Amino acid sequence: MTPVGNDLQSTWDSLVAGRSGVDVIRAFDASGFPVNIAAEVKDFDATKAMSAKEVRRTSHDVHFAVAAAMEAAADAELVIDTPSRTGVIIGSVMGGLPYTLQQQRILEDRGWERVSPHWLPNTLVDTSTSHVATMLGARGINYSTESACATGTHAVGEAAAAIARDQADVVLAGATESSMVPIILAGFCAMRALVDGRDDPPGASRPFDVTRAGFVMAEGAAVLVLEELGRAQERGARIYAEVVGYGASNDAYHIATPHPESVGVIEMMRDALDRAGMQPDEVDYVNAHGTSTPYNDAAETQAVKQVFGDHAYRMAISSNKSMIGHLFGAAGAVEALATALTIHHGVIPPTINLHHPDPECDLDYVPNAARTAEVRTGLSNSMGLGGHNACLILRRVE
């Protein structure tokens, strides 16, 4: 569920085609802000995934998560024969913040008696996990991760870890985000973190380009079905990739600025390689965090060079955020999914809008056009506010 597609196929087709989902904000009037663009989910009908009554009682983050989870379960032809060993881990940063703000306005304008009794249980960060579990009858491990922009990657990594320690057979894992509200836009404008791309919204997000000037707010969700390998093979499931490594760290440096020597990001990737039992030169592709901010792109490039050495110049690297913007907590889940599809299809989505390469960012970022390539192993990076870092290594199942 992304700014370039409301299902798996349309999102993947758009990523491969290099289509941007960035446009003028439609959710509210942003004309008075210094930035008025974002990457919003378009033409989404939540009643295709939930009843009209439940849609009214819940917020968009729940709608997105449920729709993504139901599609994932259907794609996996998932049969929940052991409910107590079927889990749900779906992260979010903002949760139901838009719904909370709506109820705050009702309280101020009409009094406490008019506040919805459904508001509190349906606005928490972990509300999506409960709805998905209820709809599927999944009674196993169930919680939400929240680690800023690393949230979705942590969710998938923790789901894989739960299966590895035999706490579950299957876990639906991912993240969801819907935060198109004025206060969030105002906050990022105050931080000067966003790019003013009103003259050319599709060209606003330009990771690794020397003219990059900030990220683009976005929304959406992705949910993946993680399953113990032998079980998946036994039932003949379609397997896109295997999670073989998961690394996590914190910069312990600054709440909003990457460590100048990228220490946490370096440690995170090395941790994932160690857990996968792999050498750096076994990685074919990196799905970069690639936010299009001056600090982040340079810091991530520096970290990749430190971890991979000369091999860094032989790997393909690309940023989905050039097309879909920054989905905050959901970014890592969408990018893990894109990495799995890259391995499955043998096609690397491009980094669009890369026309003036930054001399500090001198790796192969697959500029502007998709590339057919054999990708056996891919690494997906996430780096978030507060110094949160997480990455996944995915590998083709032979």
Sequence and secondary structure as in RCSB ss.txt:
>XXXX:A:sequence
MTPVGNDLQSTWDSLVAGRSGVDVIRAFDASGFPVNIAAEVKDFDATKAMSAKEVRRTSHDVHFAVAAAMEAAAD
AELVIDTPSRTGVIIGSVMGGLPYTLQQQRILEDRGWERVSPHWLPNTLVDTSTSHVATMLGARGINYSTESACA
TGTHAVGEAAAAIARDQADVVLAGATESSMVPIILAGFCAMRALVDGRDDPPGASRPFDVTRAGFVMAEGAAVLV
LEELGRAQERGARIYAEVVGYGASNDAYHIATPHPESVGVIEMMRDALDRAGMQPDEVDYVNAHGTSTPYNDAAE
TQAVKQVFGDHAYRMAISSNKSMIGHLFGAAGAVEALATALTIHHGVIPPTINLHHPDPECDLDYVPNAARTAEV
RTGLSNSMGLGGHNACLILRRVE
>XXXX:A:secstr
 BTTBSSHHHHHHHHHHT    EE  SS  TTSS  EEB   S  GGGTS HHHHHHS HHHHHHHHHHHHHHHH
TT   S GGGEEEEEE SSTTHHHHHHHHHHHHHH GGGS TTTGGGSSTTHHHHHHHHHHT  S EE    GGG
HHHHHHHHHHHHHHTTS SEEEEEEEE   SHHHHHHHHHHT B   TT GGGS  TTBTT   B BB EEEEEE
EE HHHHHHTT     EEEEEEEEE  S SSS  TT HHHHHHHHHHHHHHT  GGG  EEE    S HHHHHHH
HHHHHHHHGGGGGTSEEE THHHH B GGGHHHHHHHHHHHHHHHTEE  BTT  SB TT  SB  BSS EE   
SEEEEEEE GGGEEEEEEEE   
